[in-house]
Amino acid sequence: MAAERSCCLGSFSPSAAPRTFTVVLKVECAVASSLHSRAASQLSEVKVTTLLKHRFVVRATLCLTATALLLAAGCSKATPTGAPANSPGVEVAQVEQKDVPIYSEWIGTLDGMVNADIKAQVSGYLLKQDYTEGSPVKKDQLLFEIDPRPFQAALDQALGQLAQANGQLAQAKAQLQQSEAQVALAQANQVRAQLDEDRYAPLMKQQAITQQDLDNAVQNNVAAKAQVQAAKAGVETARAQIQAASAAAQTAQAAVETARLNLGFTRLTSPIDGVAGVARQQVGALVSPNSGPVTTVSTVDPIKVYFTASESEYLNFHRRFPSEATVEAARRQLQLDLILADGTTYPHAGRVYFADRQVNQNTGAIQIAAVFPNPGNLLRPGGYAKIRGSIRTMIGALLVPQRAVTELQGSYQVAVVDAENKIDIRTVKPGDRVGATWIIEEGLKPGERVVAEGVQKVRPGMQVNPRPFAAEMKGR
């Protein structure tokens, strides 16, 4: 009895009461009654003649009385109706039916709307870099300068040759005028000689003049006609000289334009608004049209994303619409999300820009381009992008938590809790995953309860203690 008192005193304390209460609740009611009778018997045998024994009796009485009360309280709790005390507790979720947008995801690459390679169009040494790498630039902003001195000299030479050609042209024009004047003079002389011949012929018949005089008049007329022909030939020669001089002047003018253009090419400017990239050539480098780009400027607001979709996805998208016009309208209305490399969702939605003209025969995929607003130029060409978009809507889809579905040798199953809280293992046909849920195409009905937590503890026909599935409380 002393040993029993010692055990009791050592095991009971106010701080240990909650733990003791938890343990004794699991003791059977018969054990509680036995302990209660035993405690009463012990109290009747205690003798109060000794003060020391009385002190142990008081402590033992308190211990046994508290134990009996705790056991009685534990046994007084009623077991839930229809579920044995040893039934496992599980969390259940109702099969939810609703319209669900079906999303697809594609891996893509960011690219500029326009990517302008800045290349040297003349050969020369880079004299100066006039922009900051990676900074925004405006159209026609100066980026690089090539040493202009050789090209300035070529322009000056071309201008000199042009002036010379223009002088020769002017001289040819003057020669033409002179030749035309000579023609006029020759024609006048020939007219006078013709008049003399015409006048002398009748006089000769009248023997008023000698035959020699008539012959001289005829010869003078012939000579005058020859002079007219010679003068006209001189005019043609002068005109030919003008054409040659004019062609030379045009050639010289073209040389001037070429020299002036080459001089302008020593200033490498941006053809677009955008962001200028890293300089690929340094000051002092010899560049030429064959030396590759010195830098690249990209328009990045908006920015393009290239990704590939399967041919079946492309066809399914088009079959939803009766005409090409509705397809184009759907493309403009289809909202695309952009998942960045760090897993965050880009705050600006995008849209489909175009689809390529052909399907890749090797991969069976078609290239798609999307555009996204890019204020602040956060996105840069070459970056990683995951595109997500709703390609269709499933009407009346049945949804269950993904953790409620188990796979066994290629077969998918769920544990259904019936009205009597008994387990029924069902084989189901899952569809697409939507967030943390799974669409079930066959095997379940709306409103049925499935085990979402504790699936590993249940067996067919087992009775369980269900409670609502609280995914948000589990941090999911």
C-alpha positions as CSV (number, residue, x, y, z in Angstrom):
1,M,0.0,0.0,0.0
2,A,2.8,2.3,0.7
3,A,4.2,1.5,-2.7
4,E,0.9,2.3,-4.2
5,R,0.7,5.6,-2.4
6,S,4.2,6.5,-3.5
7,C,3.3,5.7,-7.1
8,C,0.2,7.8,-6.9
9,L,2.0,10.8,-5.3
10,G,4.8,10.7,-7.8
11,S,2.5,10.6,-10.8
12,F,0.0,13.3,-10.0
13,S,0.6,17.0,-10.0
14,P,-1.4,20.0,-11.2
15,S,0.9,20.6,-14.1
16,A,0.6,17.0,-15.3
17,A,-3.2,17.1,-15.1
18,P,-3.9,17.8,-18.8
19,R,-1.6,15.1,-20.0
20,T,-3.1,12.7,-17.4
21,F,-6.6,13.6,-18.6
22,T,-5.7,12.9,-22.2
23,V,-4.3,9.4,-21.3
24,V,-7.1,8.4,-18.9
25,L,-9.8,9.2,-21.5
26,K,-8.7,6.2,-23.4
27,V,-9.1,3.8,-20.4
28,E,-12.2,1.6,-20.4
29,C,-15.1,2.4,-18.0
30,A,-14.7,-1.0,-16.3
31,V,-11.1,-0.1,-15.3
32,A,-12.3,3.2,-14.0
33,S,-14.9,1.5,-11.7
34,S,-12.4,-1.0,-10.4
35,L,-9.9,1.8,-9.5
36,H,-12.7,3.7,-7.8
37,S,-13.6,0.7,-5.6
38,R,-10.0,0.1,-4.9
39,A,-9.5,3.7,-3.8
40,A,-12.5,3.4,-1.4
41,S,-11.1,0.2,0.1
42,Q,-7.8,1.8,0.7
43,L,-9.4,4.8,2.4
44,S,-11.3,2.5,4.8
45,E,-8.1,0.8,5.9
46,V,-6.2,3.9,6.8
47,K,-5.7,4.4,10.5
48,V,-5.6,7.9,11.8
49,T,-3.8,7.1,15.0
50,T,-0.4,8.0,13.6
51,L,0.2,11.6,12.4
52,L,2.7,10.5,9.8
53,K,0.4,7.9,8.3
54,H,-2.4,10.5,8.3
55,R,-0.3,12.8,6.1
56,F,0.2,10.0,3.5
57,V,-3.5,9.2,3.7
58,V,-4.5,12.8,2.9
59,R,-2.2,12.8,-0.1
60,A,-3.3,9.4,-1.3
61,T,-6.9,10.4,-0.9
62,L,-6.5,13.5,-3.0
63,C,-4.6,11.5,-5.7
64,L,-7.1,8.7,-5.9
65,T,-10.1,11.0,-5.8
66,A,-8.8,13.1,-8.6
67,T,-8.0,10.0,-10.7
68,A,-11.4,8.6,-10.1
69,L,-13.1,11.9,-11.1
70,L,-10.9,12.1,-14.3
71,L,-11.7,8.6,-15.3
72,A,-15.4,9.1,-14.7
73,A,-15.4,12.3,-16.7
74,G,-13.6,10.5,-19.6
75,C,-16.1,7.7,-19.6
76,S,-19.0,10.0,-19.5
77,K,-18.2,11.4,-23.0
78,A,-20.4,9.8,-25.5
79,T,-18.8,8.2,-28.7
80,P,-20.1,9.9,-31.9
81,T,-23.1,8.2,-33.3
82,G,-22.4,5.7,-36.1
83,A,-18.5,5.9,-35.8
84,P,-16.4,3.7,-33.5
85,A,-14.0,5.4,-31.2
86,N,-11.0,3.9,-33.2
87,S,-12.2,5.1,-36.6
88,P,-9.5,7.1,-38.4
89,G,-10.0,10.8,-38.9
90,V,-9.8,12.1,-42.5
91,E,-10.3,15.4,-44.2
92,V,-12.9,15.3,-47.1
93,A,-13.7,17.7,-49.9
94,Q,-16.8,17.9,-51.9
95,V,-16.7,17.3,-55.7
96,E,-17.2,20.8,-57.1
97,Q,-18.9,21.4,-60.5
98,K,-18.3,24.6,-62.4
99,D,-17.1,26.0,-65.7
100,V,-13.3,26.0,-65.8
101,P,-11.0,27.7,-68.2
102,I,-8.3,25.3,-69.5
103,Y,-4.8,26.8,-69.6
104,S,-1.8,25.8,-71.6
105,E,1.8,26.9,-71.0
106,W,4.6,27.3,-73.5
107,I,8.2,28.2,-73.1
108,G,9.3,31.2,-75.1
109,T,12.1,33.7,-75.7
110,L,11.8,37.5,-75.5
111,D,12.8,39.5,-78.6
112,G,12.6,43.2,-79.7
113,M,9.8,44.4,-81.9
114,V,12.6,45.7,-84.2
115,N,16.3,44.8,-83.9
116,A,18.5,47.1,-85.9
117,D,22.1,46.0,-86.4
118,I,24.3,49.1,-86.6
119,K,27.0,48.3,-89.2
120,A,29.7,50.4,-90.8
121,Q,29.0,51.2,-94.4
122,V,32.5,52.6,-95.1
123,S,36.0,51.4,-94.0
124,G,37.8,53.4,-91.4
125,Y,38.9,53.8,-87.9
126,L,36.4,54.3,-85.1
127,L,37.1,57.8,-83.8
128,K,34.5,58.1,-81.0
129,Q,31.7,56.3,-79.2
130,D,28.8,58.7,-78.5
131,Y,26.3,56.7,-76.5
132,T,26.2,54.8,-73.2
133,E,25.8,51.0,-73.6
134,G,22.4,49.7,-72.5
135,S,20.8,53.1,-72.5
136,P,17.7,54.3,-74.4
137,V,18.4,56.1,-77.7
138,K,16.3,58.1,-80.1
139,K,16.0,57.9,-83.8
140,D,18.9,59.6,-85.6
141,Q,20.9,59.8,-82.4
142,L,24.7,59.6,-83.0
143,L,26.3,56.4,-81.7
144,F,29.8,56.2,-83.3
145,E,32.0,58.3,-85.4
146,I,34.5,57.0,-88.0
147,D,37.5,59.2,-88.9
148,P,36.0,61.5,-91.6
149,R,39.3,63.0,-93.0
150,P,39.7,60.6,-95.9
151,F,36.1,61.0,-96.9
152,Q,36.2,64.8,-96.6
153,A,39.2,64.8,-99.0
154,A,37.4,62.6,-101.4
155,L,34.5,64.9,-101.3
156,D,36.7,67.9,-102.0
157,Q,38.3,66.1,-104.9
158,A,34.9,65.2,-106.3
159,L,33.7,68.8,-106.0
160,G,36.8,69.9,-108.0
161,Q,36.1,67.4,-110.7
162,L,32.5,68.5,-110.8
163,A,33.6,72.1,-111.3
164,Q,35.9,71.1,-114.1
165,A,33.2,69.1,-115.8
166,N,30.8,72.0,-115.5
167,G,33.4,74.2,-117.1
168,Q,33.8,71.9,-120.0
169,L,30.1,71.8,-120.4
170,A,29.9,75.5,-120.5
171,Q,32.7,75.6,-123.1
172,A,30.9,73.0,-125.3
173,K,27.8,75.1,-125.1
174,A,29.7,78.2,-126.2
175,Q,31.2,76.2,-129.1
176,L,27.8,75.2,-130.2
177,Q,26.7,78.8,-130.3
178,Q,29.7,79.7,-132.4
179,S,29.1,76.8,-134.8
180,E,25.5,77.8,-135.2
181,A,26.6,81.4,-136.0
182,Q,29.0,80.0,-138.6
183,V,26.2,78.0,-140.1
184,A,24.1,81.2,-140.4
185,L,27.0,83.1,-142.0
186,A,27.7,80.3,-144.5
187,Q,24.0,80.1,-145.4
188,A,24.0,83.8,-146.1
189,N,27.1,83.6,-148.3
190,Q,25.5,80.7,-150.2
191,V,22.3,82.6,-150.7
192,R,24.4,85.5,-152.2
193,A,26.4,83.1,-154.4
194,Q,23.2,81.6,-155.6
195,L,21.8,85.0,-156.5
196,D,25.0,85.8,-158.5
197,E,24.8,82.5,-160.4
198,D,21.1,83.1,-161.1
199,R,21.8,86.6,-162.3
200,Y,24.9,85.7,-164.5
201,A,23.2,82.9,-166.4
202,P,20.8,85.2,-168.4
203,L,23.5,87.8,-169.0
204,M,25.7,85.1,-170.5
205,K,23.0,84.2,-173.0
206,Q,22.9,87.9,-173.9
207,Q,26.7,87.9,-174.0
208,A,26.7,90.7,-171.5
209,I,29.3,88.9,-169.5
210,T,32.0,86.5,-170.3
211,Q,31.8,82.8,-169.7
212,Q,34.5,83.2,-167.1
213,D,32.3,85.4,-165.0
214,L,29.5,82.8,-165.1
215,D,31.9,80.0,-164.2
216,N,33.2,82.0,-161.3
217,A,29.7,82.6,-160.0
218,V,28.9,78.9,-160.2
219,Q,32.0,78.0,-158.4
220,N,31.4,80.5,-155.7
221,N,27.9,79.1,-155.1
222,V,29.3,75.6,-154.9
223,A,31.9,76.7,-152.4
224,A,29.3,78.5,-150.3
225,K,27.1,75.4,-150.2
226,A,30.1,73.4,-149.0
227,Q,30.8,76.0,-146.3
228,V,27.2,75.6,-145.1
229,Q,27.6,71.9,-144.8
230,A,30.8,72.3,-142.9
231,A,29.3,74.8,-140.5
232,K,26.4,72.4,-139.9
233,A,28.9,69.6,-139.2
234,G,30.5,71.9,-136.7
235,V,27.2,72.4,-135.0
236,E,26.7,68.6,-134.7
237,T,30.2,68.3,-133.3
238,A,29.5,71.1,-130.7
239,R,26.3,69.3,-129.7
240,A,28.2,66.0,-129.3
241,Q,30.7,67.8,-127.1
242,I,27.9,69.3,-125.0
243,Q,26.5,65.8,-124.5
244,A,29.9,64.5,-123.5
245,A,30.5,67.4,-121.2
246,S,27.0,67.0,-119.7
247,A,27.7,63.3,-119.1
248,A,31.0,64.2,-117.5
249,A,29.3,66.7,-115.3
250,Q,26.7,64.2,-114.2
251,T,29.4,61.7,-113.4
252,A,31.2,64.3,-111.4
253,Q,27.9,65.2,-109.6
254,A,27.4,61.5,-108.8
255,A,30.9,61.3,-107.5
256,V,30.2,64.3,-105.3
257,E,27.0,62.7,-104.0
258,T,28.9,59.4,-103.3
259,A,31.6,61.2,-101.5
260,R,29.1,63.2,-99.5
261,L,27.2,60.1,-98.7
262,N,30.4,58.3,-97.6
263,L,31.3,61.2,-95.4
264,G,27.8,61.0,-93.8
265,F,28.4,57.3,-93.3
266,T,31.2,58.2,-90.9
267,R,28.5,59.1,-88.4
268,L,26.7,55.9,-87.3
269,T,23.3,56.8,-86.0
270,S,20.3,54.9,-84.7
271,P,17.5,54.3,-87.2
272,I,14.9,53.7,-84.5
273,D,13.9,54.6,-81.0
274,G,15.0,51.8,-78.6
275,V,17.7,50.5,-76.3
276,A,21.3,50.3,-77.6
277,G,23.3,47.3,-76.8
278,V,26.9,46.6,-75.9
279,A,29.5,48.0,-78.3
280,R,31.1,45.2,-80.2
281,Q,34.0,47.4,-81.5
282,Q,36.1,49.7,-79.5
283,V,37.5,53.2,-80.4
284,G,40.5,52.8,-82.6
285,A,39.3,49.6,-84.3
286,L,39.3,49.4,-88.1
287,V,35.7,48.7,-89.2
288,S,34.3,48.0,-92.6
289,P,31.0,46.8,-94.1
290,N,32.3,43.2,-93.7
291,S,33.3,43.5,-90.0
292,G,29.9,42.9,-88.5
293,P,27.6,45.1,-86.4
294,V,29.3,47.5,-84.0
295,T,26.1,47.4,-81.8
296,T,22.4,46.6,-82.0
297,V,19.4,48.8,-81.1
298,S,16.2,47.1,-80.2
299,T,12.7,48.5,-79.8
300,V,11.5,46.8,-76.6
301,D,8.2,48.6,-75.8
302,P,6.2,46.7,-76.7
303,I,8.3,43.6,-76.7
304,K,7.7,40.3,-78.6
305,V,7.8,36.8,-77.3
306,Y,8.3,33.9,-79.6
307,F,7.0,30.4,-78.6
308,T,6.0,27.2,-80.3
309,A,2.6,25.6,-80.0
310,S,1.7,22.1,-81.1
311,E,-0.2,21.7,-84.4
312,S,-3.1,20.2,-82.5
313,E,-3.3,23.2,-80.1
314,Y,-3.3,25.5,-83.1
315,L,-6.1,23.5,-84.9
316,N,-8.2,23.3,-81.7
317,F,-8.0,27.0,-81.3
318,H,-9.1,27.7,-84.9
319,R,-11.9,25.2,-84.8
320,R,-13.6,27.2,-82.0
321,F,-14.4,30.0,-84.4
322,P,-16.5,29.9,-87.6
323,S,-14.5,32.4,-89.7
324,E,-11.1,34.0,-90.1
325,A,-12.5,37.3,-88.9
326,T,-13.6,35.8,-85.6
327,V,-10.3,34.0,-85.3
328,E,-8.5,37.4,-85.6
329,A,-10.9,38.9,-83.1
330,A,-10.2,36.1,-80.7
331,R,-6.5,36.5,-81.1
332,R,-6.8,40.1,-80.1
333,Q,-9.0,39.3,-77.1
334,L,-7.1,36.2,-75.9
335,Q,-5.2,37.3,-72.8
336,L,-1.8,35.9,-72.3
337,D,0.2,35.8,-69.0
338,L,3.9,36.0,-68.9
339,I,5.8,34.0,-66.1
340,L,9.2,35.5,-65.6
341,A,12.4,33.5,-64.8
342,D,12.0,34.1,-61.1
343,G,8.5,32.5,-61.1
344,T,6.6,35.8,-60.7
345,T,3.8,36.8,-63.1
346,Y,4.4,39.9,-65.2
347,P,1.8,42.5,-64.3
348,H,0.9,43.4,-67.9
349,A,-1.2,41.0,-70.1
350,G,-0.2,40.3,-73.7
351,R,-1.9,39.2,-76.9
352,V,-1.2,37.0,-79.9
353,Y,0.7,39.0,-82.6
354,F,0.9,36.5,-85.4
355,A,1.4,32.8,-86.3
356,D,4.0,31.6,-88.7
357,R,3.1,30.7,-92.2
358,Q,4.1,27.0,-91.8
359,V,4.4,24.2,-89.4
360,N,7.8,22.8,-88.7
361,Q,7.9,19.4,-90.3
362,N,10.5,18.0,-87.9
363,T,8.8,19.1,-84.6
364,G,5.1,19.3,-85.7
365,A,4.9,22.8,-84.0
366,I,4.1,26.2,-85.3
367,Q,5.9,29.4,-84.1
368,I,3.7,32.0,-82.5
369,A,4.6,35.6,-81.6
370,A,2.9,37.5,-78.8
371,V,3.4,41.1,-77.7
372,F,3.5,42.5,-74.2
373,P,3.6,46.1,-73.0
374,N,7.0,46.9,-71.5
375,P,6.9,50.2,-69.7
376,G,10.3,51.0,-68.2
377,N,12.0,48.5,-70.5
378,L,12.0,45.8,-67.7
379,L,11.9,43.0,-70.2
380,R,14.9,42.6,-72.5
381,P,15.5,40.6,-75.7
382,G,16.8,37.1,-75.2
383,G,15.1,36.7,-71.8
384,Y,13.3,33.5,-70.6
385,A,9.5,33.6,-70.8
386,K,6.8,31.1,-69.9
387,I,3.5,32.0,-71.7
388,R,0.2,30.9,-70.2
389,G,-3.2,31.3,-71.9
390,S,-6.7,29.9,-71.7
391,I,-7.2,27.9,-74.9
392,R,-10.8,26.7,-74.1
393,T,-13.4,26.5,-71.3
394,M,-14.7,23.2,-70.0
395,I,-18.4,23.5,-69.1
396,G,-19.6,21.8,-65.9
397,A,-16.2,20.3,-65.0
398,L,-15.9,18.2,-61.8
399,L,-13.0,19.3,-59.6
400,V,-11.3,17.6,-56.7
401,P,-8.0,18.4,-54.9
402,Q,-5.0,16.9,-56.6
403,R,-3.9,15.2,-53.4
404,A,-7.2,13.3,-53.4
405,V,-6.2,11.4,-56.5
406,T,-3.8,8.4,-56.2
407,E,-2.1,6.5,-59.0
408,L,-1.5,2.8,-58.9
409,Q,0.0,1.0,-61.9
410,G,-1.4,3.5,-64.3
411,S,-4.8,3.5,-62.7
412,Y,-6.2,6.6,-60.9
413,Q,-8.3,6.2,-57.8
414,V,-10.1,8.3,-55.2
415,A,-11.6,7.4,-51.8
416,V,-15.2,8.4,-51.7
417,V,-17.0,8.8,-48.3
418,D,-20.6,7.7,-48.5
419,A,-23.6,8.9,-46.3
420,E,-22.6,6.4,-43.6
421,N,-19.0,7.6,-43.6
422,K,-17.8,4.4,-45.2
423,I,-15.0,4.3,-47.7
424,D,-15.6,3.4,-51.4
425,I,-12.5,3.2,-53.6
426,R,-13.4,4.5,-57.1
427,T,-11.4,4.3,-60.3
428,V,-11.6,7.6,-62.1
429,K,-10.4,9.2,-65.3
430,P,-8.6,12.5,-64.6
431,G,-8.4,15.3,-67.1
432,D,-6.5,18.6,-67.0
433,R,-5.0,20.0,-63.8
434,V,-6.3,23.4,-62.8
435,G,-4.2,25.0,-60.1
436,A,-4.3,22.7,-57.0
437,T,-7.3,20.8,-58.4
438,W,-7.8,18.1,-60.9
439,I,-10.7,17.7,-63.4
440,I,-12.3,14.3,-63.2
441,E,-13.9,13.3,-66.5
442,E,-15.4,9.9,-65.3
443,G,-16.1,8.2,-62.0
444,L,-17.5,10.9,-59.7
445,K,-20.7,12.9,-59.3
446,P,-21.2,16.5,-58.1
447,G,-21.5,16.9,-54.4
448,E,-19.8,13.5,-53.5
449,R,-17.2,13.6,-50.7
450,V,-13.6,12.4,-51.4
451,V,-10.8,12.0,-49.0
452,A,-8.2,14.7,-49.5
453,E,-6.1,14.2,-46.4
454,G,-5.4,10.8,-44.8
455,V,-5.9,8.7,-48.0
456,Q,-3.1,6.3,-46.9
457,K,-5.1,5.4,-43.8
458,V,-8.3,4.2,-45.4
459,R,-9.4,0.9,-46.9
460,P,-12.6,-0.1,-48.8
461,G,-15.6,-0.4,-46.4
462,M,-13.8,1.3,-43.5
463,Q,-15.8,3.7,-41.4
464,V,-14.1,7.1,-40.9
465,N,-14.5,10.3,-38.9
466,P,-14.7,12.9,-41.7
467,R,-14.0,16.6,-41.2
468,P,-13.8,19.4,-43.8
469,F,-10.7,19.7,-45.9
470,A,-9.0,23.0,-45.1
471,A,-6.2,23.5,-47.7
472,E,-5.8,27.1,-46.8
473,M,-5.0,26.2,-43.2
474,K,-2.2,23.8,-44.4
475,G,-0.5,26.5,-46.3
476,R,-1.3,25.1,-49.7
